[in-house]
């Protein structure tokens, strides 16, 4: 049975570590990383788990568009991080933050949600499971800078939508994960 999991929490709260550990015994997992390179600690955990369990994962970095295209025939996918993906699309679709409108903000949000749904559809076709990692924005100080304000609002809205449509939702704090849905 296909499953979609969302894990949210603050920066360095253990979200990625938890996701990697959950899939460590599975073979042919796809670890999708938006934008930047994989954190060295997470990469070490993946390599350690692969060696201990005799499995092999695929790691794809630099995802800046159409993440569903990278899924292929993988049954298990970790998408790290939804919040970074929102930032990438914000920069792409609104290079001048002064031009941001509510309509454009909603267009960006719809694009992100559509891309997540396309990944979920692909995983369902493969009868697999997917974990989406995102940053929780609800505990941070409200920013004054226009780009950060827009980004925070969009991530918050998108996180709510993805959480509502996920089978399970976890909150990570200080390396401890709490199931909240």
KOLPALUM-825551 format. One record per residue: residue number from 1; residue in one letter; chain; x, y negated, z negated of N, C-alpha, C in turn. Coordinates in nm, 4 decimals, padded with zeros to 6 digits. Last residue first. Example, Ala and Ser with C-alpha at 12.3 -4.5 7.8 and 13.67 -1.06 7.14 Angstrom:
2
(2 "s" "A" (01.2850 00.2250 -00.7080) (01.3670 00.1060 -00.7140) (01.2900 -00.0030 -00.7870))
(1 "a" "A" (01.3190 00.5690 -00.7800) (01.2300 00.4500 -00.7800) (01.3200 00.3300 -00.7800))
//
This chain:
181
(181 "x" "A" (-00.0217 -01.3070 -01.2993) (-00.1344 -01.2629 -01.2161) (-00.1068 -01.1217 -01.1691))
(180 "x" "A" (00.1893 -01.3335 -01.4592) (00.0773 -01.4237 -01.4857) (-00.0405 -01.3954 -01.3948))
(179 "x" "A" (00.4501 -01.1761 -01.6195) (00.3482 -01.1559 -01.5166) (00.2291 -01.2447 -01.5527))
(178 "x" "A" (00.7549 -01.3264 -01.6764) (00.6224 -01.3049 -01.7315) (00.5245 -01.2853 -01.6168))
(177 "x" "A" (01.0969 -01.2658 -01.7250) (00.9885 -01.2829 -01.6315) (00.8569 -01.2428 -01.6977))
(176 "x" "A" (01.3845 -01.4312 -01.8359) (01.2734 -01.3418 -01.8725) (01.1572 -01.3714 -01.7808))
(175 "x" "A" (01.5717 -01.6231 -01.7827) (01.6029 -01.4850 -01.7480) (01.4971 -01.3833 -01.7859))
(174 "x" "A" (01.4425 -01.8626 -01.8529) (01.5590 -01.8160 -01.9302) (01.5894 -01.6671 -01.9061))
(173 "x" "A" (01.1583 -01.7640 -01.6871) (01.2133 -01.8652 -01.7779) (01.3265 -01.8018 -01.8575))
(172 "x" "A" (00.9363 -01.7098 -01.4256) (01.0674 -01.6786 -01.4805) (01.1165 -01.7945 -01.5658))
(171 "x" "A" (00.6293 -01.5621 -01.3556) (00.6965 -01.6851 -01.3956) (00.8263 -01.6454 -01.4638))
(170 "x" "A" (00.4682 -01.3960 -01.0870) (00.5514 -01.3922 -01.2065) (00.6109 -01.5302 -01.2296))
(169 "x" "A" (00.1876 -01.2493 -00.9391) (00.2645 -01.3717 -00.9578) (00.3394 -01.3596 -01.0904))
(168 "x" "A" (00.0507 -01.0357 -00.6866) (00.1080 -01.0534 -00.8194) (00.1862 -01.1841 -00.8220))
(167 "x" "A" (-00.0677 -01.0890 -00.4420) (-00.1213 -00.9805 -00.5250) (-00.0739 -00.9935 -00.6693))
(166 "x" "A" (-00.1414 -01.4254 -00.3357) (-00.0474 -01.3168 -00.3675) (-00.1161 -01.2114 -00.4529))
(165 "x" "A" (-00.3052 -01.6416 -00.3066) (-00.3204 -01.5342 -00.2087) (-00.2234 -01.4180 -00.2316))
(164 "x" "A" (-00.2284 -01.8100 -00.5143) (-00.3675 -01.7634 -00.5078) (-00.3857 -01.6472 -00.4121))
(163 "x" "A" (00.0386 -01.8594 -00.4426) (00.0069 -01.7855 -00.5652) (-00.1349 -01.7287 -00.5603))
(162 "x" "A" (00.0011 -02.0147 -00.2130) (00.0674 -01.8841 -00.2011) (00.0383 -01.7993 -00.3255))
(161 "x" "A" (-00.1240 -02.2412 -00.3266) (-00.1898 -02.1631 -00.2213) (-00.1310 -02.0227 -00.2105))
(160 "x" "A" (00.0728 -02.3277 -00.5093) (-00.0618 -02.2922 -00.5548) (-00.1328 -02.2037 -00.4525))
(159 "x" "A" (00.2903 -02.3809 -00.3389) (00.3017 -02.2774 -00.4418) (00.1635 -02.2326 -00.4898))
(158 "x" "A" (00.1800 -02.5998 -00.1968) (00.2074 -02.4724 -00.1281) (00.2198 -02.3587 -00.2286))
(157 "x" "A" (00.1668 -02.7970 -00.3988) (00.0465 -02.7550 -00.3257) (00.0660 -02.6182 -00.2606))
(156 "x" "A" (00.4427 -02.8098 -00.4764) (00.3370 -02.7792 -00.5723) (00.2104 -02.7288 -00.5048))
(155 "x" "A" (00.5613 -02.8840 -00.2341) (00.5969 -02.7560 -00.2959) (00.4891 -02.7159 -00.3960))
(154 "x" "A" (00.4391 -03.1406 -00.2013) (00.4165 -03.0316 -00.1060) (00.4490 -02.8956 -00.1659))
(153 "x" "A" (00.5365 -03.2818 -00.4255) (00.3922 -03.2656 -00.4043) (00.3630 -03.1477 -00.3108))
(152 "x" "A" (00.8136 -03.2695 -00.3788) (00.7561 -03.2141 -00.5019) (00.6071 -03.1864 -00.4844))
(151 "x" "A" (00.8296 -03.4092 -00.1332) (00.8716 -03.2699 -00.1436) (00.8094 -03.2029 -00.2657))
(150 "x" "A" (00.7441 -03.6670 -00.2072) (00.6706 -03.5903 -00.1056) (00.7028 -03.4416 -00.1170))
(149 "x" "A" (00.9447 -03.7318 -00.3955) (00.8026 -03.7338 -00.4326) (00.7208 -03.6487 -00.3366))
(148 "x" "A" (01.1743 -03.7163 -00.2376) (01.1591 -03.6230 -00.3490) (01.0138 -03.6167 -00.3966))
(147 "x" "A" (01.1257 -03.9320 -00.0641) (01.1394 -03.7964 -00.0114) (01.1164 -03.6935 -00.1203))
(146 "x" "A" (01.1063 -04.1588 -00.2475) (00.9947 -04.1149 -00.1623) (01.0063 -03.9725 -00.1083))
(145 "x" "A" (01.2057 -04.1485 -00.5867) (01.2516 -04.1525 -00.4485) (01.1438 -04.0913 -00.3572))
(144 "x" "A" (01.1059 -04.0846 -00.8348) (01.0713 -04.2151 -00.7774) (01.1041 -04.2218 -00.6288))
(143 "x" "A" (00.9674 -03.7743 -00.9656) (01.0706 -03.8554 -00.9000) (01.0160 -03.9880 -00.8483))
(142 "x" "A" (00.8778 -03.6657 -01.2793) (00.8235 -03.7170 -01.1536) (00.9264 -03.8082 -01.0880))
(141 "x" "A" (01.0737 -03.4010 -01.4027) (01.0370 -03.5414 -01.4150) (00.9860 -03.5880 -01.2791))
(140 "x" "A" (00.9363 -03.0675 -01.3967) (01.0392 -03.1679 -01.3714) (00.9839 -03.3091 -01.3908))
(139 "x" "A" (00.7490 -02.8757 -01.4137) (00.8165 -02.9128 -01.5375) (00.9191 -03.0235 -01.5199))
(138 "x" "A" (00.6427 -02.8097 -01.1633) (00.5561 -02.8669 -01.2647) (00.6237 -02.9132 -01.3917))
(137 "x" "A" (00.7780 -02.6739 -00.9701) (00.8001 -02.8185 -00.9793) (00.7256 -02.8826 -01.0953))
(136 "x" "A" (00.9558 -02.3825 -00.9296) (00.8397 -02.4426 -00.9964) (00.8679 -02.5907 -01.0180))
(135 "x" "A" (01.0640 -02.2444 -00.6286) (01.0979 -02.3299 -00.7424) (00.9695 -02.3883 -00.7995))
(134 "x" "A" (01.0269 -01.9006 -00.5290) (01.0079 -02.0446 -00.5133) (01.0449 -02.1171 -00.6410))
(133 "x" "A" (01.0325 -01.6057 -00.3427) (01.0914 -01.6786 -00.4541) (01.0717 -01.8274 -00.4273))
(132 "x" "A" (00.8370 -01.3342 -00.2658) (00.8674 -01.4714 -00.2287) (00.9171 -01.5426 -00.3532))
(131 "x" "A" (00.8573 -01.0057 -00.1679) (00.8674 -01.0960 -00.2812) (00.9128 -01.2319 -00.2297))
(130 "x" "A" (00.6647 -00.7528 -00.0184) (00.7436 -00.8737 -00.0015) (00.7416 -00.9540 -00.1304))
(129 "x" "A" (00.6341 -00.4190 00.1075) (00.6150 -00.5204 00.0035) (00.7103 -00.6365 00.0259))
(128 "x" "A" (00.4653 -00.2357 00.3721) (00.5712 -00.2623 00.2766) (00.5328 -00.3666 00.1738))
(127 "x" "A" (00.3568 -00.1557 00.6207) (00.3113 -00.0969 00.4947) (00.4172 -00.1127 00.3854))
(126 "x" "A" (00.4062 -00.2977 00.8443) (00.5096 -00.2016 00.8064) (00.4747 -00.1260 00.6781))
(125 "x" "A" (00.1894 -00.4667 00.8410) (00.2038 -00.3742 00.9540) (00.3036 -00.2639 00.9209))
(124 "x" "A" (00.2610 -00.6127 00.6126) (00.1434 -00.5243 00.6087) (00.1484 -00.4219 00.7212))
(123 "x" "A" (00.4763 -00.7587 00.7180) (00.5016 -00.6616 00.6112) (00.3845 -00.5637 00.5999))
(122 "x" "A" (00.3345 -00.9204 00.8983) (00.4376 -00.8294 00.9473) (00.4675 -00.7201 00.8456))
(121 "x" "A" (00.1779 -01.0665 00.7218) (00.1146 -00.9813 00.8227) (00.2134 -00.8778 00.8744))
(120 "x" "A" (00.3793 -01.2061 00.5833) (00.2945 -01.1098 00.5125) (00.2263 -01.0143 00.6105))
(119 "x" "A" (00.4755 -01.3701 00.7902) (00.5634 -01.2710 00.7264) (00.4820 -01.1642 00.6566))
(118 "x" "A" (00.2428 -01.5188 00.8350) (00.2971 -01.4372 00.9446) (00.3938 -01.3320 00.8900))
(117 "x" "A" (00.2224 -01.6514 00.5900) (00.1194 -01.5539 00.6282) (00.1670 -01.4636 00.7414))
(116 "x" "A" (00.4459 -01.8189 00.6141) (00.4414 -01.7179 00.5073) (00.3385 -01.6105 00.5422))
(115 "x" "A" (00.3618 -01.9766 00.8299) (00.4826 -01.8957 00.8423) (00.4879 -01.7863 00.7353))
(114 "x" "A" (00.1357 -02.0994 00.7155) (00.1204 -02.0148 00.8338) (00.2421 -01.9232 00.8517))
(113 "x" "A" (00.2626 -02.2502 00.5171) (00.1695 -02.1437 00.4786) (00.1476 -02.0475 00.5947))
(112 "x" "A" (00.4095 -02.4286 00.6814) (00.4777 -02.3407 00.5865) (00.3878 -02.2227 00.5509))
(111 "x" "A" (00.1977 -02.5546 00.8201) (00.3025 -02.4827 00.8927) (00.3743 -02.3840 00.8012))
(110 "x" "A" (00.0588 -02.6779 00.6113) (-00.0078 -02.5740 00.6913) (00.0937 -02.4904 00.7687))
(109 "x" "A" (00.2538 -02.8648 00.5285) (00.2071 -02.7601 00.4372) (00.1425 -02.6452 00.5139))
(108 "x" "A" (00.2651 -03.0254 00.7589) (00.3839 -02.9514 00.7146) (00.3433 -02.8367 00.6228))
(107 "x" "A" (00.0038 -03.1271 00.7533) (00.0508 -03.0519 00.8700) (00.1727 -02.9669 00.8334))
(106 "x" "A" (00.0032 -03.2702 00.5140) (-00.0848 -03.1524 00.5268) (-00.0421 -03.0654 00.6454))
(105 "x" "A" (00.1838 -03.4720 00.5885) (00.2136 -03.3852 00.4753) (00.1308 -03.2570 00.4832))
(104 "x" "A" (00.0400 -03.5953 00.7919) (00.1640 -03.5258 00.8250) (00.2027 -03.4298 00.7129))
(103 "x" "A" (-00.1701 -03.7022 00.6336) (-00.1989 -03.6093 00.7435) (-00.0743 -03.5292 00.7811))
(102 "x" "A" (-00.0387 -03.8780 00.4648) (-00.1072 -03.7623 00.4068) (-00.1355 -03.6566 00.5132))
(101 "x" "A" (00.2804 -03.9575 00.6155) (00.1394 -03.9853 00.5897) (00.0794 -03.8629 00.5232))
(100 "x" "A" (00.6016 -04.0897 00.6570) (00.5179 -03.9850 00.5984) (00.3765 -04.0371 00.5732))
(99 "x" "A" (00.7823 -04.2736 00.7429) (00.6728 -04.2427 00.8347) (00.5768 -04.1378 00.7787))
(98 "x" "A" (00.9799 -04.2739 00.5570) (00.8921 -04.3920 00.5585) (00.7717 -04.3695 00.6504))
(97 "x" "A" (01.1332 -04.0557 00.6231) (01.0332 -04.0402 00.5168) (00.9384 -04.1589 00.5101))
(96 "x" "A" (01.2156 -03.9403 00.9150) (01.2091 -04.0719 00.8520) (01.0973 -04.0687 00.7483))
(95 "x" "A" (01.1765 -03.6755 00.9895) (01.3133 -03.7219 00.9622) (01.3196 -03.8592 00.8962))
(94 "x" "A" (00.9641 -03.4616 00.9620) (00.9534 -03.6020 00.9223) (01.0929 -03.6552 00.8871))
(93 "x" "A" (01.0316 -03.2093 01.0447) (00.9052 -03.2650 01.0948) (00.8853 -03.4116 01.0583))
(92 "x" "A" (01.2819 -03.1612 00.9207) (01.2630 -03.1411 01.0644) (01.1414 -03.2163 01.1181))
(91 "x" "A" (01.2371 -03.2130 00.6507) (01.3410 -03.2873 00.7227) (01.3231 -03.2774 00.8738))
(90 "x" "A" (01.0319 -03.0230 00.6053) (01.0091 -03.1654 00.5812) (01.1097 -03.2489 00.6599))
(89 "x" "A" (01.1651 -02.7843 00.6545) (01.0605 -02.8270 00.7475) (01.0246 -02.9741 00.7284))
(88 "x" "A" (01.3423 -02.7883 00.4335) (01.3945 -02.7806 00.5701) (01.2903 -02.8308 00.6695))
(87 "x" "A" (01.1605 -02.7856 00.2183) (01.2539 -02.8973 00.2356) (01.3088 -02.9026 00.3781))
(86 "x" "A" (01.0418 -02.5354 00.2558) (00.9595 -02.6559 00.2627) (01.0492 -02.7778 00.2885))
(85 "x" "A" (01.2653 -02.3772 00.2058) (01.2047 -02.3743 00.3393) (01.1162 -02.4972 00.3591))
(84 "x" "A" (01.3006 -02.4192 -00.0643) (01.4033 -02.4683 00.0288) (01.3480 -02.4738 00.1707))
(83 "x" "A" (01.0696 -02.2874 -00.1571) (01.0863 -02.4312 -00.1822) (01.1931 -02.4918 -00.0913))
(82 "x" "A" (01.1209 -02.0202 -00.0858) (01.0111 -02.0930 -00.0236) (01.0289 -02.2437 -00.0402))
(81 "x" "A" (01.4459 -01.9000 -00.0461) (01.3436 -01.9568 -00.1295) (01.2439 -02.0362 -00.0466))
(80 "x" "A" (01.3986 -01.5824 -00.0027) (01.4625 -01.6671 -00.1032) (01.5085 -01.7968 -00.0367))
(79 "x" "A" (01.2158 -01.3093 00.0248) (01.2283 -01.4398 00.0898) (01.2745 -01.5403 -00.0140))
(78 "x" "A" (01.2706 -00.9782 00.0693) (01.2824 -01.0831 -00.0316) (01.3045 -01.2128 00.0445))
(77 "x" "A" (01.0980 -00.6921 00.1806) (01.1579 -00.8214 00.2131) (01.1591 -00.9103 00.0896))
(76 "x" "A" (01.0603 -00.3729 00.3088) (01.0777 -00.4513 00.1884) (01.1545 -00.5789 00.2222))
(75 "x" "A" (01.0509 -00.2611 00.5570) (00.9347 -00.2422 00.4691) (00.9408 -00.3335 00.3479))
(74 "x" "A" (01.1500 -00.3856 00.8735) (01.1788 -00.3713 00.7306) (01.0495 -00.3551 00.6515))
(73 "x" "A" (01.1365 -00.4269 01.1427) (01.0670 -00.3090 01.0894) (01.0987 -00.2845 00.9416))
(72 "x" "A" (01.1304 -00.7783 01.1461) (01.1489 -00.6554 01.2232) (01.0695 -00.5407 01.1648))
(71 "x" "A" (01.1835 -01.0268 01.0181) (01.1366 -00.9112 00.9411) (01.1584 -00.7804 01.0159))
(70 "x" "A" (01.2413 -01.2457 01.1731) (01.3546 -01.1729 01.1164) (01.3127 -01.0426 01.0484))
(69 "x" "A" (00.9972 -01.3566 01.2331) (01.0732 -01.2963 01.3423) (01.1899 -01.2128 01.2903))
(68 "x" "A" (00.9170 -01.4802 01.0019) (00.8551 -01.3514 01.0362) (00.9332 -01.2808 01.1461))
(67 "x" "A" (01.0387 -01.7324 00.9960) (01.0990 -01.6235 00.9191) (01.0399 -01.4863 00.9519))
(66 "x" "A" (01.0482 -01.9803 01.1708) (00.9899 -01.8509 01.2046) (01.0508 -01.7336 01.1271))
(65 "x" "A" (01.3457 -02.1497 01.0602) (01.2209 -02.1469 01.1372) (01.1793 -02.0021 01.1587))
(64 "x" "A" (01.5688 -02.1166 00.9143) (01.5152 -02.2533 00.9192) (01.3855 -02.2610 00.9984))
(63 "x" "A" (01.7838 -01.9166 00.7541) (01.6470 -01.9146 00.8060) (01.5914 -02.0568 00.7983))
(62 "x" "A" (02.0426 -01.8655 00.6648) (02.0205 -01.9730 00.7602) (01.8820 -01.9729 00.8218))
(61 "x" "A" (02.0941 -01.5077 00.6537) (02.0970 -01.6429 00.5978) (02.0658 -01.7440 00.7074))
(60 "x" "A" (02.0119 -01.1849 00.5808) (02.0062 -01.2849 00.6873) (01.9996 -01.4212 00.6203))
(59 "x" "A" (02.1122 -00.8660 00.5079) (02.1075 -01.0023 00.4547) (02.1118 -01.0979 00.5736))
(58 "x" "A" (01.9955 -00.5429 00.4516) (02.0309 -00.6433 00.5512) (02.0146 -00.7797 00.4867))
(57 "x" "A" (02.1274 -00.2773 00.2494) (02.0369 -00.3890 00.2742) (02.0879 -00.4721 00.3910))
(56 "x" "A" (02.1415 00.0611 00.1725) (02.2018 -00.0481 00.2472) (02.0958 -00.1517 00.2787))
(55 "x" "A" (02.2198 00.2865 -00.0997) (02.1295 00.2223 -00.0053) (02.2046 00.1117 00.0691))
(54 "x" "A" (02.3225 00.4118 -00.3276) (02.3438 00.4704 -00.1959) (02.2491 00.4145 -00.0905))
(53 "x" "A" (02.3120 00.2928 -00.5725) (02.1939 00.3673 -00.5297) (02.2081 00.4301 -00.3909))
(52 "x" "A" (02.5566 00.1639 -00.6091) (02.5055 00.2521 -00.7135) (02.3945 00.3433 -00.6645))
(51 "x" "A" (02.5775 00.0077 -00.3721) (02.6774 00.1105 -00.4038) (02.6249 00.2112 -00.5053))
(50 "x" "A" (02.3509 -00.1603 -00.3980) (02.3679 -00.0757 -00.2798) (02.4641 00.0388 -00.3088))
(49 "x" "A" (02.4105 -00.2900 -00.6406) (02.2931 -00.2030 -00.6295) (02.3027 -00.1095 -00.5106))
(48 "x" "A" (02.6423 -00.4324 -00.5582) (02.6488 -00.3361 -00.6673) (02.5323 -00.2373 -00.6586))
(47 "x" "A" (02.5323 -00.5980 -00.3583) (02.6373 -00.5019 -00.3246) (02.6497 -00.3935 -00.4310))
(46 "x" "A" (02.3511 -00.7460 -00.5163) (02.3040 -00.6672 -00.4019) (02.4071 -00.5595 -00.3678))
(45 "x" "A" (02.5251 -00.8676 -00.6984) (02.4198 -00.7779 -00.7470) (02.3672 -00.6881 -00.6348))
(44 "x" "A" (02.6780 -01.0266 -00.5217) (02.7432 -00.9207 -00.5998) (02.6397 -00.8198 -00.6507))
(43 "x" "A" (02.4767 -01.2005 -00.4378) (02.5429 -01.1140 -00.3400) (02.6119 -00.9978 -00.4108))
(42 "x" "A" (02.4283 -01.3303 -00.6799) (02.3221 -01.2490 -00.6193) (02.3822 -01.1530 -00.5178))
(41 "x" "A" (02.6753 -01.4604 -00.7137) (02.6276 -01.3670 -00.8158) (02.5194 -01.2750 -00.7588))
(40 "x" "A" (02.6887 -01.6277 -00.4810) (02.7847 -01.5176 -00.5012) (02.7401 -01.4154 -00.6059))
(39 "x" "A" (02.3928 -01.6965 -00.2990) (02.4671 -01.7200 -00.4219) (02.5619 -01.6016 -00.4464))
(38 "x" "A" (02.4085 -01.7089 00.0519) (02.3609 -01.6385 -00.0664) (02.4526 -01.6695 -00.1838))
(37 "x" "A" (02.4058 -02.0343 00.2133) (02.4586 -01.9003 00.1909) (02.4014 -01.8402 00.0624))
(36 "x" "A" (02.1046 -02.2201 00.3109) (02.2404 -02.2028 00.2607) (02.2795 -02.0562 00.2439))
(35 "x" "A" (01.8359 -02.1615 00.4791) (01.9391 -02.2641 00.4789) (02.0772 -02.2195 00.4377))
(34 "x" "A" (01.6970 -01.8919 00.3049) (01.6778 -02.0140 00.3825) (01.8011 -02.1020 00.3704))
(33 "x" "A" (01.7450 -01.5538 00.3354) (01.7869 -01.6728 00.2610) (01.7713 -01.7945 00.3509))
(32 "x" "A" (01.6145 -01.2378 00.2977) (01.6125 -01.3585 00.3806) (01.6458 -01.4788 00.2947))
(31 "x" "A" (01.6949 -00.9196 00.2875) (01.7078 -01.0362 00.2010) (01.7209 -01.1575 00.2916))
(30 "x" "A" (01.5346 -00.6250 00.3390) (01.5801 -00.7456 00.4080) (01.5787 -00.8609 00.3082))
(29 "x" "A" (01.6258 -00.2907 00.2724) (01.5606 -00.4133 00.2261) (01.6192 -00.5290 00.3072))
(28 "x" "A" (01.7137 -00.0249 00.3080) (01.6714 -00.1063 00.4212) (01.5848 -00.2249 00.3794))
(27 "x" "A" (01.6039 00.1421 00.0097) (01.6918 00.1292 00.1242) (01.6289 00.0369 00.2277))
(26 "x" "A" (01.5697 00.0643 -00.3370) (01.5111 00.0840 -00.2047) (01.6157 00.0624 -00.0955))
(25 "x" "A" (01.6725 -00.0053 -00.5784) (01.6744 00.1374 -00.5456) (01.6191 00.1678 -00.4060))
(24 "x" "A" (01.6386 -00.2842 -00.5983) (01.7733 -00.2273 -00.5908) (01.7764 -00.0802 -00.5505))
(23 "x" "A" (01.4163 -00.4431 -00.6258) (01.4283 -00.3676 -00.5015) (01.5578 -00.2864 -00.4932))
(22 "x" "A" (01.4510 -00.5653 -00.8746) (01.3287 -00.4889 -00.8471) (01.3393 -00.4001 -00.7238))
(21 "x" "A" (01.6915 -00.7066 -00.8401) (01.6890 -00.5900 -00.9278) (01.5660 -00.5028 -00.9003))
(20 "x" "A" (01.6019 -00.9134 -00.6752) (01.7037 -00.8204 -00.6267) (01.7025 -00.6929 -00.7091))
(19 "x" "A" (01.4230 -01.0429 -00.8517) (01.3762 -00.9863 -00.7250) (01.4742 -00.8821 -00.6723))
(18 "x" "A" (01.5957 -01.1227 -01.0620) (01.4825 -01.0342 -01.0878) (01.4365 -00.9662 -00.9593))
(17 "x" "A" (01.7661 -01.2981 -00.9254) (01.8209 -01.1791 -00.9921) (01.7116 -01.0765 -01.0159))
(16 "x" "A" (01.5853 -01.4973 -00.8529) (01.6502 -01.4157 -00.7495) (01.7063 -01.2873 -00.8089))
(15 "x" "A" (01.5088 -01.5926 -01.1162) (01.4123 -01.5486 -01.0141) (01.4753 -01.4544 -00.9127))
(14 "x" "A" (01.6536 -01.7087 -01.3227) (01.6601 -01.5637 -01.3054) (01.5667 -01.5083 -01.1989))
(13 "x" "A" (01.6708 -01.9825 -01.3383) (01.5898 -01.9154 -01.4411) (01.5874 -01.7638 -01.4256))
(12 "x" "A" (01.7885 -02.1776 -01.1740) (01.8735 -02.0879 -01.2531) (01.7979 -02.0168 -01.3646))
(11 "x" "A" (01.5103 -02.3947 -01.1862) (01.6404 -02.3628 -01.1287) (01.7191 -02.2759 -01.2267))
(10 "x" "A" (01.1987 -02.2383 -01.2969) (01.2945 -02.3459 -01.2813) (01.4228 -02.2994 -01.2159))
(9 "x" "A" (00.9694 -02.0399 -01.0999) (01.0363 -02.0788 -01.2232) (01.1340 -02.1909 -01.1934))
(8 "x" "A" (00.8045 -01.7610 -00.9477) (00.8333 -01.9030 -00.9592) (00.9004 -01.9299 -01.0935))
(7 "x" "A" (00.7342 -01.5150 -00.7177) (00.7999 -01.5443 -00.8447) (00.8424 -01.6902 -00.8424))
(6 "x" "A" (00.4814 -01.3270 -00.5702) (00.5428 -01.4591 -00.5795) (00.6087 -01.4694 -00.7160))
(5 "x" "A" (00.4261 -01.0494 -00.3611) (00.4601 -01.0975 -00.4952) (00.5210 -01.2366 -00.4827))
(4 "x" "A" (00.2202 -00.8311 -00.1936) (00.2851 -00.9610 -00.1856) (00.3021 -01.0155 -00.3272))
(3 "x" "A" (00.2155 -00.5004 -00.0610) (00.2008 -00.5900 -00.1754) (00.2783 -00.7184 -00.1507))
(2 "x" "A" (00.0593 -00.2152 00.0870) (00.1348 -00.3387 00.1014) (00.1087 -00.4316 -00.0174))
(1 "x" "A" (00.0833 00.1185 00.0000) (00.0000 00.0000 00.0000) (00.0879 -00.1250 00.0000))
//
